Amino acid sequence: MTSETFIEIDHVTFGYDASRVILGDLSLRFPRGKVTAILGGSGCGKTTLLRLIGGMYAASRGRVVFDGETVDTRNAEQLHRLRRRLGMLFQFGALFTDLTVFDNVAFPLREHTALPEAMIRDLVLMKLNAVGLRGAAGLRISEVSGGMARRIALARAIALDPELIMYDEPFAGLDLISMGVAAKLIRTLNDVTGATSLVVSHDVPECMAISDHVVLLAPGGRIVAQGRPAELMESTDPETRQFVHGEPDGPVKFHYPAPEIGVDFGIVPAAAAATAGAAAP
């Protein structure tokens, strides 16, 4: 029997160095065949989570489980096999600027399959047609707009018909029309292919419109809230409400933790600032 959970994050702890924990004892389950949005402020570990799922990094503690199989970053054969089943839309597209639009989308097909060139041509044109850019196949990357580049990167991400598609900030830097097109593509591709989609983003309205499930993270990988989009939008929890409605005042502070500004500028001795802080009510 096929599990309803496609990706499981099981008590995962990770930090790029010992001094700063990015994700602390995080446990999550991403449902099969659904669009899950992963929201949260900068630095809360959203992109790091995608990198752990893709096997780019190993968790310090805990497990990342891909369709029932624990990801082992030391097992090159397993990583190659699992990565063959996923597509990744990188935050800035990561297109090859020396290649044409066509060759960018053809790249994973040429690298990971032994298909004849005639079949690759047909598949590439089908993927480009799905994102509305079949007519741009012969252009170079320097000749396309930012919104077009994002759609080309999406066509490349789905070239191998992946079971898991991970989107890292797919709406960043797009105008409203391009953003709407990108959101519709994500939802349509998920419905048509039956893939499992994980969308990392700051764009609350777009994510709420296309997602089946939403996870809101805070720094340290703490889960603030998760559930259906309507549940988060209607939440009375102060931290959830502040984020999804973009309220400037609330539990989430604008400034990263730092000493009193007078200390950095040599106006107030550090000891005096610490004493004042301790004495404050």
Number of C-alpha atoms within 10 A of each C-alpha: 3 8 9 13 18 20 22 21 21 17 16 22 21 25 18 12 8 7 7 10 18 20 26 19 17 20 18 16 14 21 19 20 19 22 26 28 28 26 26 25 15 13 14 21 25 25 21 19 23 20 14 19 25 21 22 12 17 21 21 15 14 17 22 26 18 17 18 13 14 16 21 17 16 10 10 11 10 16 16 12 10 19 15 16 13 21 24 21 23 18 17 15 20 12 18 15 11 11 16 19 30 24 20 23 30 22 16 17 22 14 9 11 10 9 12 10 12 8 11 19 16 11 17 25 20 16 24 26 15 17 20 16 19 17 10 19 18 12 14 17 21 13 12 14 11 18 19 20 20 28 24 28 26 27 28 28 24 24 21 20 16 20 21 28 24 25 24 21 19 27 25 16 13 17 12 10 10 17 19 13 17 22 18 15 18 21 18 14 17 19 14 8 13 16 19 24 28 25 26 24 23 20 17 19 12 17 24 19 13 19 21 19 22 25 20 23 24 21 19 19 25 17 16 15 17 19 13 14 23 13 13 21 16 12 15 11 11 13 18 24 17 17 22 21 12 11 12 11 12 14 12 16 9 9 6 6 7 8 11 15 11 12 16 12 9 9 10 13 13 15 10 11 16 13 10 11 11 9 8 6 5
